[in-house]
Amino acid sequence: MKTIFQRSCLLLGLALACCGTADAQGRTRARLFWQDDADATVRYGDFKRQGNDYTLEAKTIDGFPALDVEEQSLVQMQADSGLILIGVRDQADGTIGSGWVAIESGGVEEPHGDHSHWKFPNAPSVLRQVIDTEQGNPAHLYHYGRSFVLANDKSSGMTITTAQRLRDPKPSADRTTFVLGGGGHITLAIAEDHVAYSTWIDRSGENSGRVDVVGLGKNDGKRYEIRCPSGGLHGATINEGKVFLAPADGVCWVPADMQMTGSADEVEVKHLAIGKGSEDKPLRTGAFANLKNHVLFTAGKAKDCRLCWIDASSPSPAISTLLIPLDEAEGLSTPVVVETRDRRKLALTFAENRSDSSKDRLIVVDLDPNDDGNFSDAKQVQSIAVGPNQIEGHSGHHTVTVLPGRRQVALTNPGEGSIWIVSLTDFKVAAKFEVPGTPTRLIALGG
């Protein structure tokens, strides 16, 4: 019979052995999901730290649909409550097969009072998918509140759902809702369960500058139109009760009509000019990012490139600008914005070169160096050389995502098949991982 001392030693040894095994495998800091343009699929990997070393092993997701890489592609993806939704688009106006794929991340969020921790006990799996000729060929997918909103371009409307609805096990469950609104190449601003602003892409004709204002939830059935002074609308967001839109000239905004009491005759669409470029044409943007009460975007080409922002909390919003002049073949990507763990407010944007992608850079702007809530002192603080892009049409761009903890970011280099980890403290590259194919869009889960 073992003595108490012997039993204690045995238990201690088992505990140390278990800790040693966990330590040897490394701690999962985040689970990354990224799109591979080479075969139109999604891969994932657990980003782990063991001592001073990092690991990331690329894996496939069982059951992910096999797409025709010549005819179909993945578009944007969003995550909520551990569920990931990805849009699918084809090259023939949705007649080959378009729609969406919902993936369970395999992660479990554990609440701990004022914060939560994530564990990843399971491999990701496909929860549901709808890919057919009735889905309207989406190009944009949004996440507003708890809602996923897919823009059904060829159906002139949007599909709205949530993680809860997609997970409903009942066969008769009403998992999605289709709402008419918008047309051509739709972009959306949504006040969840209240109102949607859905754009028309037309540059001329009867739908030029048109935005459909569509009631949701208790406002269902109410709708009217507003008009921007120029067409070519591509970009929409909502912040501080205001809707911001991106036509061919500048930015337009209106108060969000949460109760749907407005009308086409009553709503005044206000216009903000960004300025003019070297060709004396009005500058425009194509997409927005939000950081608390600020709306951010990039505009211009080459030497006219700039990062812009709007304080949405102002009663009279105005555009502020930081010039970031680039070479003739370069352009800026839509910014990714973050408040880091040490409270620095940063905007991250890629300078991508279409002639020589070996010159690509990640540009970091400190939006508020003196931390007074005003971005008037914004300045560029870093230009980090990255791997090459592989731009073809709308695909092959770099993407960056903020990792849990807000101390690091992960970025993709499509032209060399790699994912890098970059510190948000000293802006050094902390790790480089080779992955299969052509990694592009990515997101991170964990915490």
N, C-alpha and C positions, 0 to 999 in steps of 0.2 A: 504494500500500500504506500502511495506517495505521501510524503509529508506536506504540510501546508506550504513550506518554503519551496519544495519541488513543484507543487501545483502552480504556485505564483510564478515561478521561473518559466514554466511551460506556457502559461497564459501570456506572459510578457513576450516570450519568443514568438508566439503566434501573432500577437499584435504587431511586433516589429516586422515580421515576415510579410504581413498584409500591407503595412505601410511601405515596405520596400518594393512590393509588387506594384502598388499604385504609383510610387515615385518613379519606378523604372518605366512605366507606361507614359508618365507625364500627366500634367493636369490640363484638361481641356479649357482653354480660355474663350474659345468661340467655335461655333460650327459655321463654316463658310459654304455658301452655295453659289455656283457660277455657271453661266451659260457658255457652251462650247459651240462657236459658230461653225466649226469644221464639220460637225455631224448633227447640228441642231438638237442638242440634248443638254441636260443639266447635270453637272457633277457636284460632288460635295467632298469636304474634308474637314476633319477636326484639327483645328490649330491648337497645338499643345506646347507647353514649356516644360523642359526637364533640365533643371539646373540653369545654366546660361544658354542652353540650346533650344531651338524651336523646331517643331516638325509639322508637316502637313502632307498627308497621304491622300491623293485624289482617288475617289471611288465613284462608281456608277450607282444609279438609283433603279432598283428592280421595278419593272412594270412601266417605266417611262415610255411613252409612245414613240415608235420609230417613224420619223418624219422624212419626207423627200427633201434632201438638202438643196436640190436644184429648184424646187417649187415652193417650199415652205420654210418659215423661219420663226424663231422665238422673238417676242417683243419684250415689253417691260415686265418686271416681276415685283411683287410687293409681299410683305409678311405681316401677320397679325396673330397674336396668341399662339405662336408656334406653328401656324399654318402658312404655307407659301402658295401664292397664286401666280401663274405665268400665262401670258397671252401667246396665242399662236396665230400667225398670219400667212397667207399664201400669195403667190404672184399673179393670181387670176381673179381678183376681186371676190375672193371667198368661194369660188366655184370648185376648187380642188379640196379644200378642207381647212377651216380655221376655227378658233374657239379658245379654250383654256384648259389648263391642267392644274389641279390642286394637289399639293404635296404635304404630307405630315412630316415635320422636321425630325421627329424622333426625340425632341427635347421636352423636358418637364420643368416648368417654372415653379419654384418653391418660395412662397412669401415668407419674409422675415421682418415683420413689423413694417418699417418705412421703406424697405427695399426687398428685393427678391434675388434668389440664386437659381441658376439653370443647371440641370444635369441632362446628359444625353445617353440614356440607357438603351435606346433602340435605334436601329438604322432607319433612315428616311424611307417613306413608302408613298406611292401614288394613292391618294384618297378617292378622287373622282376626276374624270376628264370628259369634256364635251368638245369634240372636233368633228364638224360636219359642214354641210354647205348652207346652213341656216344661221350662222353666227355673225355675219356682217363684217368679216375680215378686220378685226381690231388691230390698231397700231399703238394705242395708248391704254395703260392700266394705272389707275390711281388708288390711293389709300387715304380716305378722309374719315376721321374718327375711328369707328370700328368697321366701316364699310369698305369693301373692294368695289371699284366702279370701272367697268370695262367699256371703252368707246367702240360701239359697233358701227364702223364707218359706212358700210354699204346698206345698213338697215336704218340709217338715220336715227340712231338712238343709243341707249346705254343699258348695260346689264349690271344690276346692283345685287350684291350678296354680302354675307358676313361669314366669318369662320364658324360661328355657331350654326348657321343655316346649312353650311356645307357639311358639317359633321353630324347633322341630324340623322339618326339611324333609320327613321321610319321611311319605308318605300314611297309613301305618298307625300313626303315632305316637299314643301314649296321652297326650293333651295335658291332660286334666283328670281329677280323681278326685272322685266324689260320695260323701259320708259322711252317714249319717242322724244327726240330733241337733238338738234345739230345735224350737220351733213357734210359729206365729202371726206374730210380728214379731221375728225372731231377732237377737240381738247375741252377739258371740263374743270369747272370749279364747283364744289359741292359744300353746302351747309347741311350736314347730315340730318335727314328726316324733315327738312324744311324746304330747300330750294336747290335746283341745279342750274348752272349757266353753261350752256352747250353751244359751241361755236360752229360756224360754217367757214370752210377754207376758201370759198370763191373770191377771186380778186376783182371780178367785174360781174355785171349782170344783177338780177333781182335779189340774189342772196349775198351780194358783196357786203361785208361788214356786219352780217346778221348774227345775233346771239339769241338763242331761244332760252327764255326764263321759264323753268318748269317746276311746278309745285311737287313736293314730295311729302310723304307721311300725311299729316292732317291737312296739308295743302294740295293733296292729290286732285287732279282735274283742273287746276288753275294753271294758266299759261299766258304769256305774251312775248313779244319780240322787242329787242332794243337794237340799235344800229351804231357801230363805230364809224368814224369818219373815213376810214380806209378799210379795204378788205384784206384777204390773205391771212386771216386770223389763225395763229398757231401758238397757243400758250394761254393758260388760265390758272388762277389760284385765288384763294380767299385768306384774308388775314385781318384781324381787328374789325370784323364786321364789314369789310370792304372787299369787293371782287375786282381783281386786276386781270386785264386782257391784253394780248399781244397781237395787234394788227400790223400791217405793213409799215406803218409810220408810228413809232413811239410806243406808248403804253396808254391804255384807257382804263378808267375805273368808275365804278358805281357803288353806292351803298347796297349791301346784300339785303334783298327784300324777303326777310325771314317770315313775314306773315302773308306774303303775296298780295299786298294791297295796291301795288303799283300798276302802271299800264304803259303801253308804248308811247303815249302822248305825254305822260307825266315825268318819266324818268329821264334825267339829264345825264348823258354819257360825257364824262370829263376826260380831256386829252392831255397827256404829258409828253412833250417832245424830248427825245434823247439827244438830238443834235443831228448834224449832217456829216457824212463821210467825205473822203477825198474826191469822190465823183459827184459831190453836191447832191447826193440822194439822202433822204431821211434815214436815220439809223433805226433798226428794229431789234427785237429779241425773239426767241422762240420758245423759251421755257423759264420757269421761275423756281426759286428755292426760298424757304422761309426759315428765319431764325428769330424766334420770339415775335416781336412786333415789326420786324423788318422783312421786306421782300427784296430778294437779290436776283440779279441776272447779269449776263454778259451781252455785249453788243459790239458791232463794228468788225472790220477785217484789217489784218496787217497792222500798219502803224496807227489805225484808228481804234484798235481793240481797247475795250474798257470793261471794268467791273462797275456795276451800278447798283444802287439800293434805294429803297423808298421806306420811310418811316410810316407804316400803315396806321399808327395811332394818332398821327397828326390830323387835325380837322381839314387841313389843306395840304395833302401829300405832294411832295416834290421829288424829283430825281436828283440824286447826288452821284458823282462819278469819280473813279480813280482810273486814270489812263494807264494801260499796260501795253505799250507799243511792241509789236511783233514784226517778224520778217514777212515778206510778201506772201509766202506760201503757208503761213501759219494762221491758226484761228484758235479761239478759246472755247472750251467746253462749258456746259451749264455748271455753275458752281455747286459744290457740296459744302454745306456750312455746318459748323459744330461749335459748341461751347465745351472746351476741354475740361479735364478733371481739375486743372488749376485755374479755371474760369477765363481762360483766353478765348476770345471769339474769333474764329478763323474761317476764311473762305478758301476752298481748294479748287483749282481749275487747271485743266491740262492745256498747255500750248502744243497743239498737234500740227505736225508738218506734213503736208500732202506730197511734197516733192522728195524730202529726205527724212524719213521717220526716225532715223538714228538721232535726230536733234530734239526729239520730244522731251518736254519738261513738265513737272508738276509745280505749279506756281502757288505759293502760300501768301495770303494777305491777312495781316492782323487788322481786324475791323475796328478794334477799340483799344488801342494801346494803353490809354489812361483809365480804362474801365469806368467811364462815366455814363455809359449808355448811349453816347452820341458817337456816330461813326465818322465824324468830320476829320479825325486824325488818322484814318485808315491808311495803311502803307504796306507795300509788298516787302516781305521779310525773307523769303526763300525762293529759290529756283532750283529744283532738284531734277537732275538728269534721270530719265526713266528709260525703259526699253522701248522698242518701236511699236507703232500702231500698225494696223492692217486694214486701213479704211477702204471700203468698197461700197459706194452708195451710202446707206444709213448704218452699215455694220462695220465692225472692226475697230471701234473706238476704245480708248482706255476707259476704265471705270474705277472709282475709288469709293470705299465704304468705311465708315467709322466703326471700330471694334468696341465691344463692351468694355466699359471702364473709361472710354474716351481719352486714352493715353496713346493709342496707336491707330493707324489706318491700314487697310489692305488695298492694294491696287493691282489691276491686271495690265499685262503687256501682251496684246494679241499677236504682235508680229514675231515674238520669240517664244510664245507659250510659257509664260511665267506669271507668278503672283508674288508680289513683294510686300513686306511689312515695313512701315515707316513710322518712326517715333514722332509724336506731336509735341515732344519736349525739346529735343535737340535736332529734329528733322533728319536724322540719319537713317539709312536703310538698315533695319535690324535683322532681316532675313530675306532670302530669295529662294523660291521654290519653282522647279520645273514641273509643269503639268501637261497632260496630253492636249493636243488640238489647239484651238484658238480661243483662249478665255477672254470673255468680254464683260457683260454685266455681272455684278456680284452683290450679294447681301450677306450680313453676318447676324447670327443669333447667339444669345448667351448673356452672361452677366453674373 
